[in-house]
Amino acid sequence: WVAIVTSWLIAFFEYIVMIPANRIGFGSLSLGQLKILQEIVSLSIFVPFAVLYMKDPLKLDYLWAALCMLGAAYFIFRDHV
């Protein structure tokens, strides 16, 4: 039960932040840009959680994933830079 309640609290917090951010951001950002930003935020929260709380070893895979997300952000935002 603790795992269920904790996961729902995390998801609830994410939705509290994500829904208004998407409504506000959609006026100035495209849907693709919002999605890439969401994935970057998710990865930046997941990696410390996985390493610090779940005791998952820090791997180069996280670096490669971050570099892929950086490349995605570049391509999706390059018209605005």
Buried (B, 14 or more C-beta within 10 A) or exposed (E): EEEEEEEEEEEEEBEEEBEEBBEEBEEEBBEEBBBBBBBBBEBEEBBEEBBEEEEEEEEEEBEEBBEEBEEBBEEBBEEEE
